[in-house]
Amino acid sequence: MVGESGCGKSVTAQSILGLVKVPPAMVEGSINFAGKELIGLLEEEYRKIRGMKISMIFQEPMSSFDPLYTIGQQLMEVSKAHLPLKEEEAKKRIIETLKLVHIPEPEKRYNEYPHEMSGGMLQRIMIAMALITGPEIIIADEPTTALDVTIQSQVLNLMQELQSSYNGSMLFITHDLGTVAEIADRVHVMYAGKIVEKASVVELFESPLHPYTSGLLRSRVKREYKGKDLPYIKGYVPRADQFSTGCRFSPRCPNAMVKCQEMTPPEFHPNQNHIVSCWLFEGSDKSEDTNNQGS
Ligand code: SF4
């Protein structure tokens, strides 16, 4: 899932895990996990899913661990909360998972504190924490944003490696299209709390349809821009209490029409497996063809 900062990506992830406090917040719609509706689930039931079937990797490895407990104690707490393992078995599983994420000398690191680790190492330990229970889905919320560029690629390489060996799905949240190109199979583009385009990664980069996606792709820094003004999308993502009527992107959209300011565009399917919410594609809907082909 990709979009600018402030467009609602992290709130969406937190809503999936039931981490948004209701009230004062409001979570509407439907979150369907393995045939189960998660909205309105009791906290007690959520605890059986959160961390066990869906786990999360957070943005800030440095602030996500408790500085007063060793890495081993914190991983053991996760194991005790979710797995029916005796302490020795759990420790063995933790050490194996630390090895899986390439932590050197995992037996020694088990007894060390977070301040004794680098940012990259802590992020890999957070990935281990997410993997320990063997979840069906991992939500990775900008897991490389707080890291140096060289460490970012190490962590991304690790996640790609896990993707091919780990028998589950990953929802990777980022504002960085370079990361999307490296890691994603399918991309959902979010703007102002709504998904505005869905496509395979190849299709999205080769034939973006939504004016916001095209703007994001144009805004990537390239060598040929040297000495010239960099292209950018004018304006800012609006706050939730300032959404315009109709299409939420209309105040920033170079293609906006009168209709865009009056009516919210529904989803159109101009190509098989490519979905866009934009009035420019009205009448190009191939969803019936797609449905007929059983997709
Ligand atoms: Fe632009 Fe209109 Fe499409 Fe919104 S619906 S992205 S304003 S053309």
Boltz pocket constraint, residues with backbone or C-beta under 6 A from the ligand:
constraints:
  - pocket:
      binder: B
      contacts: [[A, 210], [A, 211], [A, 212], [A, 247], [A, 248], [A, 249], [A, 250], [A, 253], [A, 254], [A, 255], [A, 256], [A, 257], [A, 260], [A, 265], [A, 277], [A, 278], [A, 279], [A, 280]]
      max_distance: 6.0
